[in-house]
């Protein structure tokens, strides 16, 4: 009998953490934070034999170093790209915590220990433990992202992590050739909707950018440093306009390019990155906005990063555009802007005259993608996580013949 305990990410988006106890070994799947309020998952009972990390985003990785602060001496298993990007995000997160006057969840030496203890994994190559075999599969979400298949006590348990089932400009579609699965722990971020056609969105974005620049404006593209920055850079690279990069996305892209296998078209991304002009100092930004151009910058939810400078300087210009392309968490500056039409941040409270739009370029699967995937792998049980409408979705799946359930944080289930 295998026991699964949901420590975080159940009936919510963020702070993922799932403990799988085979009876002889204990495996922790992800251990993140809520990126807005720094809430963390429940603390797992020790010992933990291994931590299996799906990808670098902080809602999946952001609290891992705290385990070493508690005295844990185990290893984290993830792809090389995930470790590369995780190191960048965790260091930045520590700086943000200190800047906000929060008590840090971990210290630099805890992060350094995590990096020393890492174990690189390769897609479709089995990692053998005493009581379990583990394989990582390409999840198609962001560079390095993986779904994790854990086989123990005669059961094949799949944790999808964040997953995308179609090709994007940046990523190949998730690997779904997994055979039959007994238990699926499935992300359900968008269980209630499907996403628009991605190619049509990209074409529409290009048209909007062209219109902006032909009208002597500046197109501001706030992006998440990992995934969205690289995809946006690839999308706009063939327009022939000056492209500037600002913020953490520069270093994230450099690290992604160290792992050609992690993206769909490494050559195109490398060429686009080489051509893009990088902003290294704040004093360079005033020169950027002197002429029409494209600016890819952080942060994707407008809460911090260089994007604030550009909005402050350009919000009164009707010929400029601001295009949000990722999910805006409630309480963020970006979400407030979309909901109210007002930009409120760093002492500025204005209704921008620049055109503000949202384009759904999500790196998560939509509703039909989840359903089709479940039909393909045919699980005996499905546990829905990483979503805010999972109870309703579980009822709908039951009506389709699936044994689906939306667990609560703290709940233990046996399979």
Beta strands, then each sheet from edge to edge (+ up, - down):
strand 1: 3-8
strand 2: 17-21
strand 3: 26-31
strand 4: 50-52
strand 5: 75-79
strand 6: 119-121
strand 7: 127-128
strand 8: 132-138
strand 9: 146-152
strand 10: 155-159
strand 11: 183-187
strand 12: 218-222
strand 13: 243-246
strand 14: 277-279
strand 15: 293-297
strand 16: 321-324
strand 17: 343-345
strand 18: 348-350
strand 19: 355-358
strand 20: 381-385
strand 21: 404-405
strand 22: 412-414
sheet 1: 6+ 5+ 4+ 3+ 2- 1+ 22-
sheet 2: 7+ 8- 9+ 10- 11- 20- 21-
sheet 3: 14+ 13+ 15+ 12+ 16+ 19+
sheet 4: 17+ 18-
end
